């Protein structure tokens, strides 16, 4: 009975979903809103003109083209779409290839799940782009995939076109196996071993690149055996793939920067980086970004020195800083994560908003297309009921490529429809022949469910055989 009920509810939800994906007008104008451009200041009572999925104009006196769809944004705030630089949503199957220490041949793009409901839930929090990363079981992990949260699209269509490829590295307790129950079963088992395996692999990658160069130059007539692990590392050496490294302690952060410089590349972003405040000046000199948690600490032994001022301190030292979620739940409130930089460290609100918009875009090398509201960029933006750094503000609409993918009113209408359908299905199930036979035996009669609109839940009313409510 239960599977049939759930299946029917799913059918209703899928039938209603196209309403959110209906083709938007080629030209849309949002008027009378407070526009936080992130890079070009704040425009009170401003407008945004969107044409064919791109931002065509932003300003105070934007002319409304004939036939444009006009949205009154009075009292609303408009910001660029939020970018989560460390996510594990939309992944079908395990995110870790924990059986080996180097899994650079594994690719997240092969396991993107476009039906993951977390995509829609992130949209409800204003997230438009996510960097979906491999796990942290490996010193050199799998390839990442940057996606746009185009809910309802196919897996291939969710990929951020032209985004620079990257890879996940990991330092600390995770890759040495202490957090995975693998102690004694896989090299490396120490922090020094983690460093050495990274050095060994890049040394092998340089040899692999030389062998292919010799073959192409005619010095060897037999082509080298193709190695997908090595090819990915060669891309790093040649600056064609970004390194995003899971990290916590200052000694390991310094270690990976030194290893990278020894082999002629740079670490693009240190993820988590909770001791980044200790080495922020060296990170800035190296050119590494820091994608941190806002205020997580003391949840395992290597995090005891984390402080909530980490983001603000790295930012003031010249590091490009972002806050990330690493959580399908926290990703729905990234605006409030940014607000914590104001509370902890006194970061200016305009600067704090960069932590979840233009800064992660810079870390992912997609800032020419997203991260701020400027003419020529993708029309990825969020409409808020108030200042997005306020706990009282609610995401009203989320747009990607000039198309509305989340609308709170439409979402409520869909939820109400699903609730009504669920109530009908439950009632029918309770009125089935089995339910009737139970009643004849003197058991409790059917339960009647009523949807309580205001409290967003169901109330259950039992009835005994003689009709007296219980």
C-alpha positions in Angstrom: 0.0 0.0 0.0 2.7 2.5 1.0 4.8 2.2 -2.2 1.7 2.9 -4.3 0.8 6.0 -2.2 4.4 7.3 -2.5 4.5 6.6 -6.2 1.2 8.5 -6.8 2.5 11.5 -4.8 5.7 11.4 -7.0 3.6 11.4 -10.1 1.6 14.5 -9.0 4.9 16.3 -8.1 6.4 15.5 -11.4 3.3 16.6 -13.2 3.4 20.0 -11.5 7.2 20.5 -11.8 7.1 21.9 -15.4 5.3 25.0 -14.1 8.6 26.0 -12.5 10.5 25.3 -15.8 8.0 27.1 -18.1 9.8 29.0 -20.8 10.5 32.5 -19.5 10.1 35.6 -21.7 13.1 36.4 -23.8 13.1 39.9 -22.1 12.5 40.4 -18.4 12.8 43.5 -16.3 12.9 43.6 -12.5 12.0 47.1 -11.3 12.1 49.2 -8.1 14.3 46.8 -6.1 17.4 47.3 -4.0 20.1 45.8 -6.2 23.3 44.5 -4.6 25.6 44.2 -7.6 28.6 43.0 -5.3 31.2 44.6 -7.6 29.5 47.9 -8.6 27.9 49.0 -5.4 24.2 49.1 -4.3 21.5 50.6 -6.4 18.4 51.7 -4.5 15.2 51.6 -6.5 17.1 50.0 -9.4 16.2 47.8 -12.3 17.7 44.8 -14.1 17.1 44.1 -17.8 17.5 40.5 -18.8 17.7 39.5 -22.4 18.1 35.9 -23.7 19.5 34.6 -20.5 22.1 37.4 -20.0 22.1 40.6 -18.0 21.7 43.4 -20.5 21.5 46.4 -18.2 21.6 47.3 -14.5 20.8 50.8 -13.2 18.3 53.3 -11.9 16.6 54.3 -15.2 16.4 51.1 -17.3 14.0 51.4 -20.2 11.4 48.7 -20.4 11.4 47.2 -23.9 8.0 46.5 -25.5 6.7 43.0 -24.7 9.0 42.5 -21.8 7.8 40.6 -18.7 7.9 43.1 -15.8 8.4 42.1 -12.2 7.8 44.7 -9.4 10.6 44.3 -6.9 9.5 47.0 -4.5 10.7 46.2 -1.0 12.8 43.4 -2.4 16.6 42.9 -2.6 18.3 41.3 -5.7 21.7 39.7 -5.4 23.8 37.5 -7.7 23.2 33.8 -7.4 24.9 32.2 -4.4 27.9 29.9 -5.3 28.8 27.0 -3.1 32.5 26.2 -3.6 32.3 22.9 -1.7 29.3 20.6 -2.2 28.4 16.9 -2.5 24.9 17.2 -3.8 23.6 15.6 -7.0 25.9 12.6 -6.7 24.6 9.2 -7.4 26.5 6.6 -5.5 29.6 6.9 -3.2 31.5 10.1 -3.4 34.7 8.4 -2.2 36.9 5.9 -4.0 38.5 4.8 -0.8 40.1 1.6 -2.0 43.2 3.4 -3.4 45.3 6.4 -2.4 45.3 8.1 -5.8 41.9 8.2 -7.7 42.6 11.0 -10.1 41.0 9.0 -12.9 37.6 9.0 -11.2 35.2 11.8 -12.2 32.2 13.3 -10.5 30.8 14.2 -13.9 30.1 10.5 -14.5 27.8 10.2 -11.5 25.8 13.5 -11.5 22.2 12.8 -10.4 19.9 15.5 -11.7 16.9 14.1 -9.7 18.6 14.7 -6.3 16.0 16.8 -4.3 18.8 18.7 -2.7 19.2 20.6 -5.9 15.7 22.0 -5.6 16.2 22.7 -1.9 19.4 24.6 -2.5 17.6 26.7 -5.1 15.1 27.5 -2.4 18.1 29.1 -0.5 19.3 31.1 -3.5 22.1 28.8 -4.6 22.6 28.7 -8.4 26.1 27.2 -8.8 27.8 24.4 -6.9 31.3 22.9 -7.0 30.6 19.2 -6.6 33.7 17.5 -5.2 35.0 14.0 -4.7 35.4 12.9 -1.1 38.5 13.3 1.1 39.6 9.6 1.5 42.5 10.1 -0.9 45.6 12.3 -0.8 44.9 12.7 -4.6 41.2 12.3 -5.1 38.8 12.4 -8.0 37.9 15.1 -10.5 35.3 17.7 -9.5 32.3 19.0 -11.5 31.0 22.6 -11.4 27.2 22.6 -12.0 24.4 25.1 -12.4 21.3 24.0 -10.4 19.1 23.7 -13.5 16.4 21.6 -11.7 14.6 19.4 -14.2 17.5 19.3 -16.7 19.5 16.2 -17.6 22.8 15.5 -15.9 24.8 16.7 -18.9 22.8 19.9 -19.1 23.6 20.8 -15.5 27.3 21.1 -16.1 28.6 24.6 -16.1 29.8 25.1 -19.7 33.4 26.1 -19.9 34.1 25.9 -16.2 37.8 25.1 -15.6 38.2 21.4 -14.5 39.5 20.7 -11.1 40.4 17.9 -8.7 40.1 17.1 -5.0 43.2 16.6 -2.9 43.0 15.9 0.9 45.4 16.3 3.8 45.1 15.2 7.4 43.3 12.5 9.2 41.0 11.5 6.4 43.5 10.5 3.7 45.7 8.7 6.2 42.7 6.4 7.0 42.1 7.3 10.6 38.5 8.3 10.0 37.5 5.5 7.6 38.3 2.3 9.6 41.1 1.5 7.2 44.0 1.8 9.6 46.7 -0.7 8.6 45.2 -1.6 5.3 46.3 1.1 2.8 49.3 3.4 2.3 49.6 6.1 3.5 49.0 5.9 7.2 50.9 9.0 8.3 50.9 12.7 7.4 54.5 12.3 6.1 53.2 9.5 3.9 50.5 11.7 2.5 53.2 14.2 1.4 55.4 11.6 0.0 52.7 9.9 -2.1 51.9 13.3 -3.6 55.5 13.9 -4.5 55.9 10.5 -5.9 52.9 10.8 -8.1 53.9 14.2 -9.6 57.4 12.8 -10.2 55.8 10.0 -12.1 53.5 12.4 -14.0 56.6 14.4 -15.1 58.2 11.2 -16.4 54.9 10.3 -18.2 54.7 13.7 -19.8 58.3 13.4 -21.0 57.7 9.9 -22.5 54.8 11.3 -24.6 56.9 14.3 -25.6 59.6 12.0 -26.8 57.1 9.9 -28.8 55.6 13.0 -30.4 59.0 14.3 -31.3 59.9 11.0 -33.0 62.5 10.0 -30.4 60.5 6.8 -29.7 58.4 4.9 -32.1 56.3 3.1 -29.5 53.7 5.2 -27.7 53.6 5.0 -24.0 50.8 3.1 -22.3 48.0 5.5 -21.7 47.5 6.2 -18.0 44.3 8.2 -17.0 45.7 8.8 -13.5 48.9 10.4 -14.9 47.0 12.4 -17.6 45.0 14.1 -14.9 48.1 15.0 -13.0 49.8 16.3 -16.2 46.9 18.7 -16.6 47.7 20.0 -13.1 51.3 20.5 -14.0 50.3 22.4 -17.2 47.9 24.7 -15.4 44.8 23.1 -17.0 43.2 21.7 -13.9 42.7 23.4 -10.5 43.6 21.8 -7.2 41.0 22.0 -4.4 42.5 20.6 -1.2 40.7 19.4 1.9 42.9 20.8 4.7 42.9 21.8 8.4 46.4 22.3 10.0 48.9 25.0 9.2 51.8 22.6 8.8 50.0 20.6 6.1 48.8 23.7 4.3 52.4 24.9 4.1 53.5 21.5 3.0 51.2 21.3 0.0 52.1 24.9 -1.1 55.8 23.9 -1.0 55.2 20.7 -2.9 53.2 22.6 -5.6 55.9 25.2 -6.0 58.5 22.5 -6.3 56.6 21.0 -9.2 55.7 24.4 -10.8 51.9 24.7 -10.1 49.7 26.5 -7.6 47.0 25.3 -5.2 43.8 27.0 -6.4 41.8 26.6 -3.2 42.3 25.2 0.3 38.9 23.8 1.4 37.8 24.0 5.1 41.2 25.7 5.8 40.4 26.2 9.5 43.9 27.2 10.4 44.2 29.4 7.4 44.4 32.5 9.7 47.8 31.3 10.9 49.4 31.2 7.4 47.2 33.7 5.5 50.1 35.8 4.4 51.9 32.9 2.8 48.6 31.7 1.1 48.2 35.2 -0.4 51.7 35.1 -1.7 51.2 31.7 -3.2 47.9 32.7 -4.8 45.7 30.1 -3.0 42.2 30.9 -2.1 40.5 29.8 1.1 37.0 28.2 1.1 36.3 27.9 4.7 33.5 27.0 7.1 32.1 30.1 8.8 32.2 28.9 12.4 32.7 25.1 12.7 35.2 24.0 15.2 36.2 21.2 17.7 34.3 18.5 15.8 37.5 16.4 15.5 41.0 16.5 16.8 42.6 18.5 13.9 40.0 21.3 14.2 40.7 22.3 17.8 42.5 25.5 16.8 39.7 26.7 14.5 38.2 30.1 15.3 35.2 32.0 13.9 37.4 34.9 12.9 39.2 32.8 10.3 37.4 34.1 7.2 37.8 37.7 8.2 41.5 37.4 9.1 42.3 35.6 5.8 40.3 38.2 3.9 42.2 41.1 5.5 45.5 39.4 4.6 44.6 39.4 0.9 43.4 35.9 0.5 40.3 35.4 -1.7 37.9 33.9 0.8 34.6 32.1 0.4 32.3 30.3 2.8 31.1 26.9 1.8 28.5 24.4 3.0 29.9 20.9 2.6 26.3 20.0 3.5 23.0 19.7 1.6 21.3 21.2 4.7 23.6 24.2 5.4 23.6 25.1 1.6 20.1 26.4 2.0 21.3 29.2 4.3 24.5 30.3 2.7 23.4 34.0 3.0 23.5 33.6 6.8 26.9 32.0 6.6 28.1 35.2 4.9 26.5 37.3 7.6 28.7 35.6 10.2 31.7 37.3 8.7 30.1 40.6 9.8 29.6 39.3 13.3 33.0 37.6 13.6 35.7 40.0 12.5 33.7 43.1 11.6 33.8 42.4 7.8 31.8 45.1 6.0 28.4 43.7 4.8 29.3 44.4 1.1 32.5 42.5 1.5 30.8 39.6 3.4 28.4 39.1 0.6 31.3 38.5 -1.7 32.1 35.4 0.4 29.2 33.5 -1.3 29.1 35.2 -4.7 32.1 36.7 -6.5 34.8 35.2 -4.4 33.9 31.5 -5.0 33.4 32.5 -8.6 37.0 33.7 -8.7 38.2 30.5 -6.9 36.5 28.4 -9.6 37.6 30.7 -12.4 34.0 31.4 -13.5 33.9 35.1 -12.4 33.6 36.3 -16.0 30.2 34.8 -16.1 28.7 34.7 -12.6 29.2 36.1 -9.1 28.0 39.7 -9.7 25.3 41.6 -11.4 26.9 43.2 -14.4 25.9 43.6 -18.1 27.1 40.6 -20.2 27.1 38.1 -17.3 24.7 35.2 -17.0 21.3 36.2 -15.5 21.8 34.1 -12.3 20.3 36.1 -9.5 18.1 35.8 -6.4 15.2 37.9 -5.2 15.0 38.3 -1.4 12.2 39.6 0.7 14.7 41.8 2.6 18.4 42.3 3.1 19.9 38.8 2.4 22.2 39.1 5.4 19.2 39.3 7.8 17.8 36.2 9.5 14.3 37.6 8.7 14.8 37.6 5.0 13.4 34.8 2.7 14.4 33.7 -0.8 11.4 34.6 -3.0 12.8 33.6 -6.4 15.9 32.1 -7.9 16.8 32.6 -11.5 19.5 30.9 -13.6 20.3 31.9 -17.2 17.3 34.2 -17.2 14.9 31.4 -16.2 13.0 31.2 -12.9 13.8 27.9 -11.3 12.3 28.6 -7.9 9.4 30.7 -6.9 8.1 30.6 -3.3 4.4 31.1 -4.3 4.6 28.3 -6.9 6.3 26.1 -4.5 3.6 26.6 -1.9 0.9 25.9 -4.5 2.7 22.6 -5.5 3.0 21.6 -1.8 -0.7 22.3 -1.3 -1.6 20.2 -4.3 0.6 17.3 -3.2 -0.9 17.6 0.3 -4.4 17.3 -1.0 -3.5 14.4 -3.2 -1.8 12.7 -0.3 -4.8 13.2 1.9 -7.1 11.7 -0.8 -4.8 8.7 -1.3 -4.6 8.0 2.5 -8.4 8.3 2.8 -8.9 5.8 0.0 -6.4 3.4 1.5 -8.2 3.6 4.9 -11.5 2.9 3.2 -10.2 -0.1 1.4 -11.8 -3.6 2.0 -9.1 -4.4 4.5 -9.9 -1.3 6.5 -13.7 -2.2 6.4 -13.0 -5.7 7.7 -11.0 -4.4 10.5 -13.9 -2.1 11.5 -16.3 -5.0 11.5 -14.1 -6.8 13.9 -14.7 -4.0 16.4 -11.4 -2.3 15.8 -10.8 1.4 15.5 -12.6 3.0 12.5 -10.8 5.0 9.8 -8.6 7.9 10.5 -9.5 11.2 8.7 -6.6 13.5 7.9 -7.0 17.2 7.5 -4.3 19.5 6.1 -3.6 22.4 8.5 -2.6 25.1 6.2 -1.3 27.6 8.7 0.9 25.1 10.7 2.0 23.3 7.6 1.2 19.8 9.0 -1.6 17.2 9.2 -3.9 16.7 12.1 -5.2 13.2 12.6 -8.8 12.5 13.8 -9.5 9.0 15.0 -13.1 7.8 15.0 -14.4 4.8 17.0 -17.0 2.4 15.6 -19.9 4.3 17.0 -18.7 7.6 15.4 -17.6 9.2 18.7 -14.4 11.2 18.2 -11.4 10.1 20.2 
